[in-house]
Amino acid sequence: MQKRLFILDTNVLMHDPTAIFRFQEHAIYLPMIVLEELDAAKKGMSEVSRNVRQVSRFLDDLISSVDNLTDGVTLPISAEQTEAGRLYFQTELLPESDLTRSLPGNKPDNTLLSTAITLKQSGQFKDVTLVSKDINMRIKAHVLGIHTEDYTSDKTLDDMDLLYTGMEQLEPDFWEQHSKSLDSWKEEGRTFYKVTGPAVQQWHTNQFLYTDDESRFNAIVRECGETDATMELAKDFTMEKNSVWGVTARNLEQNFALNLLTDPEVDFVTLVGPAGTGKTLLALAAGLAQTLDQSLYREIIVTRVTIPVGEDIGFLPGTEEEKMTPWMGALVDNLEVLAPTEEGGDWGRAATADLLHNRIKVRSLNFMRGRTFLNRYIILDEAQNLTPKQMKTFVTRAGPGSKIICLGNVAQIDTPYLTETSSGLTYVVDRFKQWEHSGHVTLQRGERSRLADFASQSL
């Protein structure tokens, strides 16, 4: 007898094609209705359709060498497992019980619930659990006495409070504890410190360290060893002389963000924070300064997922860039701040618009596959709406000399079945924190206006 039997809903496989391999030594059951729904969703170019086709390939590989599916198929075993799981298909019409007859109609959900009830009452398995991403499906299953769970194997973290913030406040007695093992020197106008002690084991490269006392010490970790770490004093972008394209940092987090955005050694930057914290403005300002002033990049590419907040307005006319224009309101708003055109009249406005149009390109994520961006400064807005797989597809487009900046607010996810802990943005923040050429900052304070700041806190 198997330890547990998991019945998978169609949406689980649509969300994660590898779900059938993620239940360790337990048994998995695929009802015929699930296979029917997968077959109906296989056509198209959407992410769901691609996932369905991948599931079909996995299933085909598993059953290709099995003649009789009545006893199920042995699933591959991983290094952590001591026992292989089994995959069962519905190979016969299951008998109905009194409870299954009470479910109305031939809706796929009710057919799946009937299957779960029959398997539970058969006593063949110790525990029967229905796994679904659909909340209403789980509610109906609970009402009928079926044990049900959400699919959680795609979660990067168990709790969003565990998400890496990119910075750490030093203890008040930090310097007293480490003064004996402290080394400091200057190199090309930059100040470095080498610290030895147990605290460094929790640090990551490009993490920011700060003190909340009168010294206002701000530093960035440059190298991490097992027992020692090297940190560099962070540049102060709150000062007008260090402004980036006319923008200065208004708080600690913005200062850290500008340090990452203007560092040519950092190829991948993630900025997470609520609306009004300055994510897009800072990223654009740093991009304009490094593209137009320093010529580090050939152009700026801005993109985002095209998911509407309300009802869709239908198809849009024009080229790729013209179709993306309605989605780029944040870009236009921030460019008005970064490229004011009060002076110079119509000619000045036209010249500024022409310059920005030549150096800032708006692209759709739908056409990213197969592309390679060379020496580009790439900004991905609303990155929380990407799945981990979509995020991988996007990040791997970067060629030599390119820099990618992912901006988002994990509290505002519009993609179905995607949560804060399973978002592609959370995924890359967690996976990239160990890499020496990446950096992350979680922005906290809203700086848009006193009205917006009060509204975000009170509403």
KOLNU-563412 format. One record per residue (C-alpha): residue in three letters; x, y, z. Coordinates in steps of 0.05 Angstrom, whole numbers, plus 32768, in hexadecimal, padded with zeros to 4 digits. Layout:
<nodes>
+------+------+------+------+
: type :    x :    y :    z :
+------+------+------+------+
:  Ala :    X :    Y :    Z :
...
+------+------+------+------+
</nodes>
This chain:
<nodes>
+------+------+------+------+
: type :    x :    y :    z :
+------+------+------+------+
:  Met : 8000 : 8000 : 8000 :
:  Gln : 801B : 8044 : 7FED :
:  Lys : 8024 : 8078 : 8024 :
:  Arg : 7FF9 : 80AD : 8003 :
:  Leu : 7FD5 : 80B8 : 7FC1 :
:  Phe : 7FD4 : 80FD : 7FA2 :
:  Ile : 7FA0 : 810D : 7F6D :
:  Leu : 7FB9 : 8147 : 7F42 :
:  Asp : 7F8A : 817B : 7F26 :
:  Thr : 7F96 : 8194 : 7EDF :
:  Asn : 7FAB : 81D9 : 7EF6 :
:  Val : 7FE5 : 81BC : 7F1D :
:  Leu : 8004 : 819E : 7EDE :
:  Met : 7FF5 : 81DD : 7EB7 :
:  His : 801A : 8205 : 7EEB :
:  Asp : 8055 : 81D7 : 7EF4 :
:  Pro : 8062 : 81A0 : 7EC0 :
:  Thr : 8094 : 817E : 7EEE :
:  Ala : 805F : 8175 : 7F26 :
:  Ile : 805A : 812A : 7F19 :
:  Phe : 80A3 : 8122 : 7F30 :
:  Arg : 809C : 814B : 7F71 :
:  Phe : 8076 : 811B : 7F9F :
:  Gln : 80B1 : 80F0 : 7FB4 :
:  Glu : 809E : 80A8 : 7FC6 :
:  His : 8053 : 80B4 : 7FC5 :
:  Ala : 8021 : 809F : 7F90 :
:  Ile : 8002 : 80CE : 7F5C :
:  Tyr : 7FC0 : 80C4 : 7F3A :
:  Leu : 7FAB : 80E5 : 7EF8 :
:  Pro : 7F60 : 80DE : 7EE9 :
:  Met : 7F4A : 80DA : 7EA1 :
:  Ile : 7F27 : 811E : 7EA7 :
:  Val : 7F6B : 813E : 7EB5 :
:  Leu : 7F89 : 811F : 7E76 :
:  Glu : 7F4C : 8138 : 7E4F :
:  Glu : 7F56 : 817F : 7E69 :
:  Leu : 7FA1 : 817C : 7E59 :
:  Asp : 7F90 : 8167 : 7E12 :
:  Ala : 7F60 : 81A1 : 7E0A :
:  Ala : 7F94 : 81D4 : 7E21 :
:  Lys : 7FD0 : 81BB : 7DF8 :
:  Lys : 7FC7 : 81EA : 7DBD :
:  Gly : 7FE1 : 8231 : 7DBE :
:  Met : 801F : 825A : 7DCE :
:  Ser : 800F : 826C : 7E16 :
:  Glu : 8038 : 8257 : 7E51 :
:  Val : 8000 : 8228 : 7E67 :
:  Ser : 7FFF : 8206 : 7E22 :
:  Arg : 804A : 81FC : 7E24 :
:  Asn : 8045 : 81DE : 7E69 :
:  Val : 800E : 81AE : 7E53 :
:  Arg : 8038 : 8196 : 7E18 :
:  Gln : 8073 : 818B : 7E47 :
:  Val : 8047 : 8161 : 7E76 :
:  Ser : 8030 : 8137 : 7E3B :
:  Arg : 8079 : 812A : 7E28 :
:  Phe : 808A : 8115 : 7E6F :
:  Leu : 804F : 80E6 : 7E72 :
:  Asp : 8060 : 80C8 : 7E2E :
:  Asp : 80A7 : 80BA : 7E45 :
:  Leu : 808F : 8099 : 7E85 :
:  Ile : 805C : 8069 : 7E64 :
:  Ser : 8082 : 805A : 7E23 :
:  Ser : 80A2 : 801B : 7E40 :
:  Val : 8066 : 8003 : 7E69 :
:  Asp : 8033 : 7FD4 : 7E4B :
:  Asn : 8000 : 7FD0 : 7E84 :
:  Leu : 7FF0 : 8010 : 7EA9 :
:  Thr : 7FC1 : 7FEF : 7EDC :
:  Asp : 7FF8 : 7FEB : 7F11 :
:  Gly : 8013 : 8030 : 7F01 :
:  Val : 8056 : 8049 : 7EEA :
:  Thr : 8095 : 804F : 7F15 :
:  Leu : 80AC : 8098 : 7F1A :
:  Pro : 80F5 : 80AC : 7F17 :
:  Ile : 8119 : 80AC : 7F5A :
:  Ser : 8142 : 80E8 : 7F72 :
:  Ala : 8181 : 80E8 : 7F9C :
:  Glu : 815A : 80FA : 7FDC :
:  Gln : 8127 : 80C1 : 7FD4 :
:  Thr : 812D : 807A : 7FEE :
:  Glu : 80EE : 8062 : 7FCC :
:  Ala : 80D0 : 8071 : 7F87 :
:  Gly : 8089 : 808C : 7F7F :
:  Arg : 8055 : 8072 : 7F4E :
:  Leu : 8029 : 8094 : 7F1B :
:  Tyr : 7FE3 : 8077 : 7F11 :
:  Phe : 7FB4 : 8086 : 7ED8 :
:  Gln : 7F68 : 807B : 7ED8 :
:  Thr : 7F63 : 803C : 7EAE :
:  Glu : 7F1A : 802A : 7EBD :
:  Leu : 7ED8 : 804B : 7ECE :
:  Leu : 7ED4 : 8051 : 7F1A :
:  Pro : 7E94 : 803B : 7F3F :
:  Glu : 7E68 : 8073 : 7F58 :
:  Ser : 7E56 : 807C : 7FA1 :
:  Asp : 7E1A : 80A0 : 7FC0 :
:  Leu : 7E45 : 80DE : 7FCA :
:  Thr : 7E5E : 80E1 : 7F82 :
:  Arg : 7E18 : 80DB : 7F66 :
:  Ser : 7E05 : 811A : 7F8C :
:  Leu : 7E37 : 8144 : 7F64 :
:  Pro : 7E0F : 8168 : 7F2D :
:  Gly : 7E1E : 8166 : 7EE3 :
:  Asn : 7E5D : 8151 : 7EBD :
:  Lys : 7E8A : 818A : 7ED2 :
:  Pro : 7ED4 : 8177 : 7ED1 :
:  Asp : 7EDC : 818E : 7F19 :
:  Asn : 7EA4 : 8161 : 7F31 :
:  Thr : 7EBF : 8127 : 7F09 :
:  Leu : 7F02 : 8130 : 7F2B :
:  Leu : 7EE1 : 8135 : 7F6F :
:  Ser : 7EB9 : 80F5 : 7F61 :
:  Thr : 7EFA : 80D1 : 7F50 :
:  Ala : 7F1A : 80E9 : 7F91 :
:  Ile : 7EDE : 80D2 : 7FBA :
:  Thr : 7EDD : 808C : 7F99 :
:  Leu : 7F29 : 8082 : 7FA4 :
:  Lys : 7F22 : 8098 : 7FEC :
:  Gln : 7EE9 : 8067 : 7FFA :
:  Ser : 7F0C : 802E : 7FD6 :
:  Gly : 7F3F : 8028 : 8010 :
:  Gln : 7F76 : 8016 : 7FDF :
:  Phe : 7FA2 : 8050 : 7FF7 :
:  Lys : 7FB2 : 8068 : 803D :
:  Asp : 7FA3 : 80B2 : 802F :
:  Val : 7F85 : 80D3 : 7FF1 :
:  Thr : 7F95 : 811C : 7FE6 :
:  Leu : 7F7B : 8149 : 7FAE :
:  Val : 7FB0 : 817C : 7F99 :
:  Ser : 7F95 : 81BA : 7F76 :
:  Lys : 7FA9 : 8203 : 7F6A :
:  Asp : 7F5F : 8215 : 7F65 :
:  Ile : 7F45 : 8230 : 7FA8 :
:  Asn : 7EFC : 8221 : 7F98 :
:  Met : 7F0E : 81DA : 7F86 :
:  Arg : 7F30 : 81D1 : 7FC9 :
:  Ile : 7EF3 : 81EE : 7FEC :
:  Lys : 7EC3 : 81BD : 7FC9 :
:  Ala : 7EF2 : 8183 : 7FD9 :
:  His : 7EF5 : 8198 : 8022 :
:  Val : 7EA9 : 819B : 8025 :
:  Leu : 7EA5 : 8154 : 800A :
:  Gly : 7ED7 : 813A : 803D :
:  Ile : 7F11 : 8132 : 800D :
:  His : 7F56 : 8146 : 8028 :
:  Thr : 7F71 : 817C : 7FFA :
:  Glu : 7FB1 : 81A5 : 7FF4 :
:  Asp : 7FCD : 81DD : 7FCB :
:  Tyr : 8009 : 81CD : 7F9F :
:  Thr : 8044 : 81EA : 7FC5 :
:  Ser : 8080 : 81CA : 7FA4 :
:  Asp : 8089 : 8207 : 7F77 :
:  Lys : 8093 : 8235 : 7FB3 :
:  Thr : 80D7 : 8255 : 7FB8 :
:  Leu : 80CD : 8267 : 8001 :
:  Asp : 809D : 8250 : 8038 :
:  Asp : 8091 : 8297 : 804F :
:  Met : 809D : 82DB : 802E :
:  Asp : 80BD : 82F3 : 806E :
:  Leu : 80F8 : 82C6 : 805C :
:  Leu : 8104 : 82EA : 801A :
:  Tyr : 814A : 8307 : 8015 :
:  Thr : 8147 : 8353 : 801E :
:  Gly : 818D : 8363 : 8004 :
:  Met : 81A2 : 8389 : 8042 :
:  Glu : 81B0 : 837E : 808B :
:  Gln : 81B6 : 83AC : 80C7 :
:  Leu : 81F5 : 83A2 : 80EF :
:  Glu : 81F2 : 8398 : 813A :
:  Pro : 8202 : 83D5 : 8165 :
:  Asp : 8241 : 83B2 : 8180 :
:  Phe : 8257 : 8398 : 813C :
:  Trp : 8296 : 83C3 : 8138 :
:  Glu : 82AA : 83B2 : 8180 :
:  Gln : 82A4 : 8367 : 8172 :
:  His : 82CC : 836A : 8131 :
:  Ser : 82FE : 83A2 : 813F :
:  Lys : 8337 : 8372 : 814C :
:  Ser : 832F : 834E : 810A :
:  Leu : 831F : 838C : 80E0 :
:  Asp : 8349 : 83A1 : 80A4 :
:  Ser : 833C : 83E0 : 807C :
:  Trp : 835C : 8400 : 803E :
:  Lys : 834E : 842F : 8004 :
:  Glu : 8352 : 841C : 7FBB :
:  Glu : 8344 : 844D : 7F81 :
:  Gly : 831D : 847B : 7FB0 :
:  Arg : 82F3 : 8442 : 7FCC :
:  Thr : 82F5 : 842C : 8015 :
:  Phe : 82F6 : 83E1 : 8025 :
:  Tyr : 82F0 : 83BA : 8067 :
:  Lys : 8302 : 8372 : 8073 :
:  Val : 82DC : 8352 : 80AD :
:  Thr : 82E7 : 830E : 80CE :
:  Gly : 82B3 : 82EE : 80FB :
:  Pro : 8275 : 82C3 : 80FF :
:  Ala : 8246 : 82F9 : 80E5 :
:  Val : 8263 : 82F5 : 809E :
:  Gln : 8248 : 82AE : 8094 :
:  Gln : 8202 : 82CA : 808A :
:  Trp : 8217 : 8300 : 8057 :
:  His : 8211 : 82FE : 800B :
:  Thr : 8239 : 8321 : 7FD5 :
:  Asn : 821B : 8366 : 7FC4 :
:  Gln : 81F2 : 8366 : 8004 :
:  Phe : 81ED : 83A9 : 8027 :
:  Leu : 8201 : 83B4 : 8070 :
:  Tyr : 81EE : 83F1 : 8098 :
:  Thr : 81EC : 840D : 80DE :
:  Asp : 81B2 : 8434 : 80FC :
:  Asp : 81DD : 8463 : 8126 :
:  Glu : 81FE : 84A7 : 811C :
:  Ser : 8236 : 848A : 80F2 :
:  Arg : 8203 : 8476 : 80BB :
:  Phe : 8233 : 8441 : 80A2 :
:  Asn : 821D : 8424 : 805E :
:  Ala : 8246 : 83EE : 803C :
:  Ile : 823F : 83B9 : 8007 :
:  Val : 825C : 8373 : 800D :
:  Arg : 828D : 8366 : 7FD4 :
:  Glu : 82AB : 8322 : 7FE6 :
:  Cys : 8293 : 82EB : 8015 :
:  Gly : 82BE : 82B4 : 8031 :
:  Glu : 82B0 : 827F : 8066 :
:  Thr : 82CD : 82A8 : 809F :
:  Asp : 82DA : 82EE : 8081 :
:  Ala : 82B9 : 8320 : 8053 :
:  Thr : 82CE : 835F : 802E :
:  Met : 829F : 839A : 802C :
:  Glu : 82A3 : 83DD : 800A :
:  Leu : 8285 : 841F : 8020 :
:  Ala : 8247 : 842C : 7FF7 :
:  Lys : 8243 : 846A : 7FCC :
:  Asp : 8214 : 849F : 7FE9 :
:  Phe : 81E0 : 84AE : 7FB3 :
:  Thr : 81B8 : 84DA : 7FE3 :
:  Met : 81E9 : 8513 : 7FD4 :
:  Glu : 81D9 : 8540 : 7F99 :
:  Lys : 821F : 853A : 7F7C :
:  Asn : 8215 : 84EE : 7F74 :
:  Ser : 81D1 : 84F4 : 7F54 :
:  Val : 81C1 : 84C3 : 7F1C :
:  Trp : 81A0 : 84E6 : 7EE1 :
:  Gly : 8187 : 851A : 7F12 :
:  Val : 816B : 84E7 : 7F43 :
:  Thr : 8185 : 84E1 : 7F8A :
:  Ala : 8174 : 84AB : 7FBD :
:  Arg : 813F : 84BF : 7FF0 :
:  Asn : 8149 : 8486 : 8020 :
:  Leu : 8179 : 844E : 8033 :
:  Glu : 815B : 8419 : 8005 :
:  Gln : 815C : 8448 : 7FC8 :
:  Asn : 81A5 : 8457 : 7FD6 :
:  Phe : 81B6 : 840D : 7FD6 :
:  Ala : 818D : 8402 : 7F97 :
:  Leu : 81B4 : 8439 : 7F71 :
:  Asn : 81F5 : 8419 : 7F88 :
:  Leu : 81E0 : 83D8 : 7F65 :
:  Leu : 81C1 : 83F9 : 7F28 :
:  Thr : 8200 : 8422 : 7F19 :
:  Asp : 8232 : 83EA : 7F26 :
:  Pro : 824A : 83CD : 7EE3 :
:  Glu : 8262 : 838D : 7F07 :
:  Val : 821A : 837C : 7F1C :
:  Asp : 81F6 : 835C : 7EE1 :
:  Phe : 81B4 : 834B : 7F02 :
:  Val : 818D : 8378 : 7F32 :
:  Thr : 8149 : 836A : 7F53 :
:  Leu : 8122 : 83A2 : 7F75 :
:  Val : 80E4 : 838D : 7F9C :
:  Gly : 80B5 : 83BD : 7FBE :
:  Pro : 806F : 83DB : 7FC0 :
:  Ala : 8056 : 8411 : 7F91 :
:  Gly : 8077 : 8455 : 7F97 :
:  Thr : 80BA : 843D : 7FB3 :
:  Gly : 80DF : 8455 : 7F74 :
:  Lys : 80F1 : 8413 : 7F53 :
:  Thr : 80E4 : 8428 : 7F0B :
:  Leu : 80FF : 846F : 7F14 :
:  Leu : 8141 : 8458 : 7F31 :
:  Ala : 814A : 8421 : 7EFC :
:  Leu : 813B : 8452 : 7EC3 :
:  Ala : 8168 : 8489 : 7EDF :
:  Ala : 81A3 : 8459 : 7EE6 :
:  Gly : 8195 : 843E : 7EA0 :
:  Leu : 8194 : 8482 : 7E80 :
:  Ala : 81D4 : 8498 : 7EA3 :
:  Gln : 81FA : 8459 : 7E8E :
:  Thr : 81DE : 8457 : 7E48 :
:  Leu : 81E0 : 84A1 : 7E33 :
:  Asp : 8217 : 84BD : 7E60 :
:  Gln : 8247 : 8483 : 7E6B :
:  Ser : 8237 : 845A : 7E2B :
:  Leu : 823B : 8418 : 7E52 :
:  Tyr : 81FD : 83FE : 7E2E :
:  Arg : 81E3 : 8408 : 7DE8 :
:  Glu : 819A : 8412 : 7DFC :
:  Ile : 8166 : 8407 : 7E32 :
:  Ile : 8132 : 83D0 : 7E28 :
:  Val : 80F2 : 83D4 : 7E51 :
:  Thr : 80C0 : 839B : 7E55 :
:  Arg : 808A : 837F : 7E81 :
:  Val : 8054 : 8349 : 7E83 :
:  Thr : 8014 : 8361 : 7E61 :
:  Ile : 7FE0 : 834D : 7E95 :
:  Pro : 7FA9 : 8381 : 7E9F :
:  Val : 7F91 : 8395 : 7EE4 :
:  Gly : 7F48 : 839A : 7ECD :
:  Glu : 7F24 : 8384 : 7E8E :
:  Asp : 7F4E : 837C : 7E4F :
:  Ile : 7F45 : 83B3 : 7E1B :
:  Gly : 7F4E : 8384 : 7DE1 :
:  Phe : 7F81 : 8381 : 7DA9 :
:  Leu : 7FAE : 83BE : 7D9F :
:  Pro : 7FC4 : 83DA : 7D5B :
:  Gly : 8009 : 83E9 : 7D43 :
:  Thr : 8050 : 83CD : 7D4A :
:  Glu : 806B : 83A6 : 7D86 :
:  Glu : 8081 : 83E7 : 7DA7 :
:  Glu : 803E : 840A : 7D99 :
:  Lys : 8018 : 83CE : 7DB5 :
:  Met : 8042 : 83D1 : 7DF5 :
:  Thr : 8039 : 841C : 7DFF :
:  Pro : 7FF8 : 8417 : 7E29 :
:  Trp : 801C : 83E8 : 7E58 :
:  Met : 8056 : 8418 : 7E62 :
:  Gly : 8033 : 8450 : 7E87 :
:  Ala : 8067 : 844A : 7EBF :
:  Leu : 809F : 8454 : 7E8D :
:  Val : 807F : 8493 : 7E71 :
:  Asp : 8071 : 84AF : 7EB6 :
:  Asn : 80B9 : 84A5 : 7ECD :
:  Leu : 80D6 : 84C1 : 7E8D :
:  Glu : 80AF : 8501 : 7E9A :
:  Val : 80D6 : 8507 : 7EDB :
:  Leu : 8119 : 84F4 : 7EBE :
:  Ala : 8114 : 851C : 7E7D :
:  Pro : 80EE : 855C : 7E8C :
:  Thr : 80E0 : 8584 : 7E4D :
:  Glu : 80C8 : 85C8 : 7E67 :
:  Glu : 8104 : 85EB : 7E48 :
:  Gly : 810E : 85EF : 7DFD :
:  Gly : 80C5 : 85EF : 7DE9 :
:  Asp : 80AC : 85BF : 7DB4 :
:  Trp : 80F1 : 85B5 : 7D96 :
:  Gly : 810E : 85A1 : 7DD9 :
:  Arg : 80D5 : 8570 : 7DE6 :
:  Ala : 80DD : 8552 : 7DA1 :
:  Ala : 8128 : 854A : 7DA9 :
:  Thr : 8121 : 852A : 7DED :
:  Ala : 80EB : 84FA : 7DD5 :
:  Asp : 8115 : 84E7 : 7D98 :
:  Leu : 8152 : 84D9 : 7DC3 :
:  Leu : 812C : 84AE : 7DF4 :
:  His : 8108 : 8489 : 7DBC :
:  Asn : 814A : 8476 : 7D9D :
:  Arg : 8169 : 845C : 7DDE :
:  Ile : 812C : 8440 : 7E03 :
:  Lys : 8109 : 8405 : 7DE1 :
:  Val : 80C9 : 83E6 : 7DFA :
:  Arg : 80C4 : 839B : 7DED :
:  Ser : 8091 : 8365 : 7DFA :
:  Leu : 80A2 : 8328 : 7E24 :
:  Asn : 807A : 82FE : 7DF3 :
:  Phe : 80B2 : 8301 : 7DBF :
:  Met : 80EE : 82F5 : 7DED :
:  Arg : 80FB : 82AC : 7DDB :
:  Gly : 813A : 82A3 : 7DB1 :
:  Arg : 8152 : 82EB : 7DB9 :
:  Thr : 8195 : 8301 : 7DD5 :
:  Phe : 81A0 : 8348 : 7DEE :
:  Leu : 81E7 : 8363 : 7DE8 :
:  Asn : 81FE : 839F : 7E11 :
:  Arg : 81B7 : 83B1 : 7E25 :
:  Tyr : 819B : 83CD : 7E66 :
:  Ile : 815B : 83A3 : 7E6E :
:  Ile : 8124 : 83B7 : 7E9F :
:  Leu : 80ED : 8384 : 7EAE :
:  Asp : 80B2 : 83A7 : 7ED1 :
:  Glu : 807C : 8381 : 7EF7 :
:  Ala : 80AA : 8345 : 7EFC :
:  Gln : 8080 : 8325 : 7F33 :
:  Asn : 804F : 830E : 7EFD :
:  Leu : 8081 : 82DE : 7EDD :
:  Thr : 8086 : 8295 : 7EEF :
:  Pro : 80CB : 8279 : 7EFF :
:  Lys : 80CE : 8258 : 7EBB :
:  Gln : 80BC : 829A : 7E97 :
:  Met : 80F0 : 82BE : 7EC2 :
:  Lys : 8125 : 828C : 7EAD :
:  Thr : 8112 : 8297 : 7E63 :
:  Phe : 8118 : 82E2 : 7E6C :
:  Val : 815A : 82E5 : 7E94 :
:  Thr : 817D : 82B5 : 7E64 :
:  Arg : 8172 : 82E8 : 7E2B :
:  Ala : 81AB : 8312 : 7E47 :
:  Gly : 81EA : 8313 : 7E1C :
:  Pro : 8230 : 832E : 7E2A :
:  Gly : 8230 : 8374 : 7E48 :
:  Ser : 81E6 : 8375 : 7E5A :
:  Lys : 81C7 : 8385 : 7E9D :
:  Ile : 8182 : 836F : 7EB4 :
:  Ile : 8158 : 8392 : 7EE8 :
:  Cys : 8119 : 8370 : 7F02 :
:  Leu : 80E6 : 839C : 7F25 :
:  Gly : 80A7 : 8386 : 7F48 :
:  Asn : 8079 : 8384 : 7F84 :
:  Val : 8069 : 833C : 7F9A :
:  Ala : 802A : 8355 : 7FBD :
:  Gln : 800B : 8366 : 7F79 :
:  Ile : 800A : 8326 : 7F51 :
:  Asp : 7FD8 : 8322 : 7F17 :
:  Thr : 7FEC : 82DE : 7EF9 :
:  Pro : 7FBB : 82A5 : 7F0A :
:  Tyr : 7FD5 : 8270 : 7F3B :
:  Leu : 8014 : 8299 : 7F49 :
:  Thr : 8021 : 82AD : 7F91 :
:  Glu : 8055 : 82D6 : 7FB6 :
:  Thr : 807E : 8299 : 7FC7 :
:  Ser : 807B : 8279 : 7F81 :
:  Ser : 8085 : 82B9 : 7F57 :
:  Gly : 80BF : 82BB : 7F26 :
:  Leu : 80D8 : 82FA : 7F48 :
:  Thr : 80DC : 82D8 : 7F8C :
:  Tyr : 80FE : 829E : 7F69 :
:  Val : 8137 : 82C7 : 7F4B :
:  Val : 8141 : 82F1 : 7F8A :
:  Asp : 814D : 82B1 : 7FB2 :
:  Arg : 8177 : 828D : 7F7D :
:  Phe : 81A4 : 82C8 : 7F6A :
:  Lys : 81B5 : 82DF : 7FB1 :
:  Gln : 81F4 : 82B3 : 7FB1 :
:  Trp : 820E : 82CD : 7F6E :
:  Glu : 8245 : 8301 : 7F71 :
:  His : 822B : 8328 : 7F34 :
:  Ser : 81E4 : 8333 : 7F4D :
:  Gly : 81C3 : 835E : 7F82 :
:  His : 817F : 8369 : 7FA2 :
:  Val : 815D : 839F : 7FCB :
:  Thr : 8119 : 839E : 7FEB :
:  Leu : 80FE : 83E5 : 7FEB :
:  Gln : 80D0 : 83F7 : 8024 :
:  Arg : 80C1 : 8442 : 8026 :
:  Gly : 8092 : 8462 : 7FF3 :
:  Glu : 80AE : 84A3 : 7FD7 :
:  Arg : 8079 : 84B2 : 7FA1 :
:  Ser : 8052 : 84E5 : 7FCA :
:  Arg : 8037 : 84EE : 8010 :
:  Leu : 7FF1 : 84DD : 7FF4 :
:  Ala : 8009 : 849B : 7FD4 :
:  Asp : 8032 : 8489 : 8011 :
:  Phe : 7FF6 : 8493 : 8040 :
:  Ala : 7FC8 : 846D : 8011 :
:  Ser : 7FF6 : 8430 : 800C :
:  Gln : 7FFA : 842D : 8058 :
:  Ser : 7FB1 : 843B : 8069 :
:  Leu : 7F87 : 841D : 8031 :
+------+------+------+------+
</nodes>
